[in-house]
Amino acid sequence: MQTSLNNEVINILYNTVPHPPATYLGNKFRSADGSQNALHDPNMGKAGTTYARTVQSKHPLPENDLPDPGLVFDTLLKARDVRDNI
């Protein structure tokens, strides 16, 4: 009885999945630059595109290893006088 029920569940699950999987449809495959890896966004992961981390780091830096926020602001974000570039 258990084997029969198990086989029936597997058949139902197998028959609900489209064959072949959607990732193999068409003639576009992942190229050397990383494009064509995702059907919904072919440029995702492509070389030269922006990158955003979507998961939290396993080993975040301790707070005492982080740079001073004032130094980061002054170095990267502070408005500079146009005369400084002359």
Order of alpha helices (4+ residues) and beta strands (2+ residues): alpha-alpha
